[in-house]
Amino acid sequence: MKPNESSLTSLVSAFGRAYHSQYDTPKIFDDFLAIDLISPKEFSDIRQNMIRGIPFFNPDMAQKFQDDPDEILKWIVQVQLSPTPLARAAYCEKVLLHEVKLGLKQYVILGAGLDTFGFRHPELKNSLNIFEVDHPATQEWKKQRLEHAKFDIPGHLHFVPMDFTRQFAYQNLFDEGFEHHKTFFSLLGVSYYLTKEEISSLIRHLFAKVPAGSSIVLDYADENLFVEKGMSNRVENMVKMAAASGEPMKSCFAYDEIEKLLEQSGLLIYEHLSPAAIHDQFFRHRTDYLSAFETIHYIHAVKK
């Protein structure tokens, strides 16, 4: 992504997490700090833009709730914007915290954006080193927000500027204190925008210099990405919006394909969550609009 685009994506993602933390019950993933990294004006602007966009997403809903902008916003956020970011973050952190109990010392967040994990878990300051990897411009933008919000950057949180989608450089990590220890990687919301060759190359580079037992959580789109419409056409809308933004979705995989790609880098799939499994684990018994996004799967893969 270009710096301004990745920043905007990070901001909208943070908006979705902040909205969920403030307004939704029960919580799938409670990022209670996200709101601190968004200015009141930004929150208001994003809110208004989404409400104005309702005719694109759902003309019937636009007509039905034309006098209830809060319900329109709730529909857009819960149907289109938040399901995947919330559930994949919840899944990733569940796996990560289990790995920490087993002695994990290093966590690398690829495409960290406005991630707040290092601030939400101060109890890990003496046991887990966190490395946030992101585009240099996006990272500087985040640091300014942290400073403005008066967040003190803890000593175990390391910023690693890198456009990892073009070329992953381990030296950048080593410069920040990364060591040859068992490592957990998160790669969320990234795979769709890379070609299969780029994803394969990235995974290969990631696991070239970490020991057995290191692992990754990633999300990916299945082979129905470009044909599935989804509830209220939300899958089709997602693909259209990505193309219109200049960052088209490029990759989708059958399960056997992603399994083979990971095997080529010495990884075995430890856990795979289909959309149905994601819904069962994170969205069951809800009475609002939130439900698992069609075509999106999560994987936890471990190096042999």
Salt bridges, closest charged atoms under 4 A:
GLU5 OE1 - LYS2 NZ 3.97
ASP24 OD2 - HIS20 ND1 2.73
ASP31 OD2 - ARG17 NE 2.65
ASP31 OD1 - ARG120 NE 3.57
GLU42 OE2 - ARG145 NH2 2.50
ASP45 OD2 - LYS41 NZ 2.70
ASP70 OD1 - ARG47 NH2 2.50
GLU93 OE2 - ARG120 NH2 2.62
GLU93 OE1 - HIS121 NE2 3.76
GLU99 OE1 - LYS182 NZ 3.45
GLU123 OE2 - HIS121 ND1 2.83
GLU132 OE1 - LYS142 NZ 2.69
GLU140 OE2 - LYS143 NZ 3.59
ASP163 OD2 - ARG166 NE 3.13
GLU179 OE1 - HIS181 NE2 3.27
ASP219 OD2 - ARG88 NH1 2.79
ASP222 OD2 - HIS297 NE2 2.70
GLU236 OE2 - LYS229 NZ 3.03
GLU257 OE2 - LYS196 NZ 2.69
ASP280 OD1 - ARG284 NE 3.40
ASP288 OD2 - ARG286 NH2 2.86
GLU294 OE1 - ARG234 NE 2.85
